[in-house]
Amino acid sequence: MGVFTYESEIVTAIPPAKMFKACILDGDTLIPKIVPQVFNSVEYLEGNGEPGSLRKVTFAQGNQFNYMKQKVEALDTEKFEYIYSVIEGDPLMNMLDKITYEIKLEVSPGGGSICKTSSKYYTIGDIELKEEAIKAGKEKASGVLFKSIEAYLVANPNAY
């Protein structure tokens, strides 16, 4: 098994505490509402968001993926850190054992957030991943998600 790591940063105008609450703590209900063209639903199979919880994410019809199962690995609400793994489903593309995402929100110089993400792709056997494909897919997905949440919070300043 090989491990391919990809790191990225996204800057938003929303402060870390507000972004963490919207994206991570309330994301299971908020995200399908604000990007229904991507996500249909999120349901917990075990737990309710604490480490060890398992959830199923169902994608909206017409997407390249149908579903994925995720396991919450760690959650630190004081440091704005969140780690979860995709352990089953279409995003693994029969090439990956799992994908682990480590997310940390920090204050940006302008008072917003810097979302730092480390993505670790654990391949099956000796399969090699193409960095360009991973980078393009990850940047598109993260950009759509964080920018959609940012737009929602700007339009609804009293939401959080």
Summary of the structure (lengths in Angstrom):
residues: 160
radius of gyration: 15.4
end to end distance: 41.9
largest distance: 49.7
contacts: 477
relative contact order: 0.24
helix: 29%
strand: 41%
